């Protein structure tokens, strides 16, 4: 059985769109992955890079929403 995990990145300049298509098995696995990431440590490592810190916060939010 092959599971679905596809992504598409589109855009140019400063505007990009990321589309991720996953099946329910991969979505649940990605949501579980959120539990294993030490987000406090990630934010500590990115304290001198505000853009990376913001991206990490958004990724954390996305993974949490996938778990619902």
C-alpha positions in Angstrom: 0.0 0.0 0.0 1.5 3.3 -1.0 0.7 6.3 1.1 0.0 9.8 -0.2 2.5 12.5 0.6 2.8 15.2 -2.0 3.9 18.8 -1.8 3.9 21.7 -4.3 5.8 25.0 -3.8 4.8 27.8 -6.1 5.6 31.5 -6.3 8.3 34.0 -7.0 9.9 36.9 -5.2 8.6 37.2 -1.7 5.3 35.4 -2.2 5.2 31.6 -2.1 2.5 29.1 -1.6 3.1 25.6 -0.1 0.5 23.0 -0.7 0.8 19.6 1.1 -1.5 16.7 0.3 -1.3 13.8 2.7 -3.5 10.9 3.6 -4.8 10.4 7.1 -2.0 8.1 8.1 0.7 10.6 7.2 -1.3 13.4 8.7 -1.5 11.6 12.0 2.2 10.8 11.9 3.1 14.4 11.2 0.9 15.5 14.2 2.7 13.0 16.4 6.0 14.3 15.2 5.1 17.6 16.9 5.4 15.8 20.3 9.0 14.9 19.7 10.3 18.3 18.7 11.6 20.4 21.5 10.1 23.7 20.4 11.7 25.7 23.3 15.1 24.5 22.0 14.2 25.4 18.4 13.1 28.9 19.5 16.3 29.3 21.6 18.4 28.4 18.5 16.6 30.9 16.4 16.6 33.8 18.8 19.0 35.7 16.5 16.9 34.9 13.4 13.4 36.3 13.8 12.2 35.0 10.4 13.2 31.5 11.3 11.7 31.8 14.7 8.4 32.9 13.2 8.5 30.1 10.7 9.1 27.6 13.5 6.1 28.9 15.4 3.9 28.6 12.3 5.1 25.1 11.7 4.3 24.2 15.3 0.8 25.6 14.9 0.2 23.7 11.7 1.3 20.4 13.3 -1.0 21.0 16.2 -3.9 21.7 14.0 -3.2 18.5 12.1 -3.5 16.5 15.3 -7.1 17.7 15.9 
